[in-house]
Amino acid sequence: MAKSRVSLTVNGRALESLVEPRTLLIHFLREELDLTGPHIGCDTSQCGACTVDLDGMSVKACTVLVVQAKGADILTIEGMANADGTPSVLQEAFREHHGLQCGFCTPGMITRAYRFLKENPDPTEEEIRFGIAGNLCRCTGYQNIVKAVRAAADELNSAKEAA
């Protein structure tokens, strides 16, 4: 099968690669770029463990071909940390509020929460639950995830007000 050339930006790094047209974005990220934060969960777009931010939208990387992401700007959990390598406000909120247990869903959950807070910077608990509904967690019962997202929203909003 002839390979296709794709150019895209992943976590702020521009790159170009030759890929088989049928290669899923999740496999490209994990196997070609060694970005193993996005997880392969269900392979059917049900769980959200593979969620990444693609051109300002949350997408499940198991449903996107790399060739469909040509020219895109992609953000994975590996790109969420602050420039100095410290955890982002959202990552720190998940840690502080124990918004994880086994951690399998956490990268996709944080990546989705990142985009959700960009779309709705001051959400209610109900809005958070609806906003992360496409990402499944089998361990936590979601309460601490919701607390973490709300805490991150509060801190981000306080920082905006202070600026």
C-alpha positions as CSV (number, residue, x, y, z in Angstrom):
1,M,0.0,0.0,0.0
2,A,1.4,3.4,-0.9
3,K,2.2,5.6,2.0
4,S,0.9,9.2,2.4
5,R,2.9,12.1,3.6
6,V,1.3,14.0,6.5
7,S,2.4,17.2,8.2
8,L,0.9,18.0,11.6
9,T,1.8,19.6,14.9
10,V,1.7,17.5,18.0
11,N,2.2,19.1,21.4
12,G,3.6,22.2,19.8
13,R,6.1,20.2,17.7
14,A,5.8,20.4,13.9
15,L,6.5,17.0,12.2
16,E,6.2,15.3,8.9
17,S,5.8,11.5,8.4
18,L,4.9,8.9,5.9
19,V,2.0,6.8,7.0
20,E,-0.2,4.0,5.6
21,P,-3.6,5.6,4.8
22,R,-5.4,3.2,7.1
23,T,-3.3,4.1,10.2
24,L,-5.4,5.3,13.1
25,L,-4.3,8.4,14.9
26,I,-4.1,6.6,18.2
27,H,-1.6,4.0,16.8
28,F,0.4,6.8,15.1
29,L,0.7,8.7,18.4
30,R,1.6,5.7,20.5
31,E,3.7,3.6,18.1
32,E,5.4,6.2,15.9
33,L,5.7,9.2,18.3
34,D,6.0,7.2,21.5
35,L,3.2,9.3,23.1
36,T,1.6,6.6,25.3
37,G,-0.6,8.9,27.4
38,P,-3.6,8.4,25.2
39,H,-4.7,4.9,25.9
40,I,-6.3,2.2,23.6
41,G,-9.3,1.2,25.6
42,C,-12.2,-0.2,23.6
43,D,-11.3,0.4,20.0
44,T,-15.0,1.3,19.3
45,S,-15.0,5.0,20.4
46,Q,-17.1,4.2,23.5
47,C,-14.6,4.8,26.4
48,G,-12.7,8.0,25.6
49,A,-9.4,6.7,26.9
50,C,-7.8,7.8,23.6
51,T,-9.2,11.4,23.7
52,V,-6.9,14.0,22.3
53,D,-7.5,17.7,21.4
54,L,-7.5,18.1,17.6
55,D,-7.8,21.6,16.2
56,G,-9.7,22.8,19.3
57,M,-12.0,19.8,19.5
58,S,-12.0,16.7,21.7
59,V,-11.8,13.6,19.5
60,K,-11.3,10.0,20.2
61,A,-8.1,9.1,18.4
62,C,-9.3,5.6,17.7
63,T,-11.8,7.0,15.2
64,V,-9.5,9.3,13.3
65,L,-7.1,8.3,10.5
66,V,-3.8,10.1,10.6
67,V,-4.4,11.2,7.0
68,Q,-7.6,12.9,8.2
69,A,-5.5,14.9,10.7
70,K,-3.2,16.3,8.0
71,G,-2.2,19.9,8.9
72,A,-3.9,19.6,12.3
73,D,-2.7,20.8,15.7
74,I,-3.0,18.0,18.2
75,L,-2.6,18.2,21.9
76,T,-2.2,15.0,24.1
77,I,-1.8,14.7,27.8
78,E,2.0,14.9,27.3
79,G,1.5,18.4,26.1
80,M,-0.6,19.6,29.0
81,A,2.1,20.3,31.5
82,N,3.4,23.8,32.1
83,A,6.5,25.0,30.1
84,D,8.7,24.2,33.1
85,G,7.4,20.6,33.3
86,T,5.2,21.1,36.3
87,P,1.6,19.8,36.2
88,S,-1.0,22.1,34.7
89,V,-3.8,23.5,36.9
90,L,-6.1,20.8,35.7
91,Q,-3.5,18.0,36.2
92,E,-2.8,19.3,39.7
93,A,-6.5,19.4,40.5
94,F,-6.9,15.8,39.5
95,R,-4.1,14.9,41.9
96,E,-5.3,17.1,44.7
97,H,-8.9,15.9,44.5
98,H,-8.0,12.3,43.8
99,G,-9.8,12.4,40.4
100,L,-8.3,9.1,39.5
101,Q,-7.8,5.6,40.8
102,C,-6.3,3.1,38.4
103,G,-5.4,6.0,36.1
104,F,-6.3,4.3,32.8
105,C,-9.0,6.8,31.8
106,T,-7.1,9.8,33.4
107,P,-5.2,11.1,30.3
108,G,-8.3,11.1,28.1
109,M,-10.4,12.5,31.0
110,I,-8.0,15.4,31.6
111,T,-7.7,16.1,27.9
112,R,-11.5,16.2,27.5
113,A,-11.8,18.4,30.7
114,Y,-9.2,20.8,29.2
115,R,-11.3,21.4,26.1
116,F,-14.5,21.4,28.1
117,L,-13.2,24.2,30.3
118,K,-12.1,26.2,27.2
119,E,-15.7,25.9,26.0
120,N,-17.3,26.5,29.4
121,P,-14.9,28.2,31.9
122,D,-17.4,28.3,34.8
123,P,-19.5,25.1,34.6
124,T,-22.0,23.8,37.1
125,E,-21.6,20.2,38.4
126,E,-24.3,19.1,36.1
127,E,-22.6,20.7,33.1
128,I,-19.3,19.0,34.0
129,R,-21.0,15.6,34.2
130,F,-22.6,16.2,30.8
131,G,-19.3,17.6,29.4
132,I,-17.3,14.5,30.3
133,A,-20.0,12.0,29.5
134,G,-18.1,10.6,26.5
135,N,-15.3,9.5,28.7
136,L,-15.9,6.5,30.9
137,C,-14.2,5.7,34.2
138,R,-14.8,2.3,35.8
139,C,-13.2,3.1,39.1
140,T,-14.1,6.4,40.6
141,G,-17.8,7.0,40.4
142,Y,-16.9,10.4,38.8
143,Q,-17.5,12.5,42.0
144,N,-13.8,13.3,42.5
145,I,-13.4,13.9,38.8
146,V,-16.2,16.4,38.9
147,K,-14.6,18.0,42.0
148,A,-11.3,18.2,40.2
149,V,-12.7,19.9,37.1
150,R,-14.7,22.4,39.2
151,A,-11.6,23.1,41.3
152,A,-9.5,23.7,38.2
153,A,-12.2,26.0,36.8
154,D,-12.2,28.0,40.1
155,E,-8.4,28.4,40.0
156,L,-8.3,29.3,36.3
157,N,-11.0,31.9,36.8
158,S,-9.3,33.3,39.9
159,A,-6.0,33.7,37.9
160,K,-7.9,35.5,35.1
161,E,-9.5,37.9,37.6
162,A,-6.1,38.6,39.2
163,A,-4.5,39.4,35.8
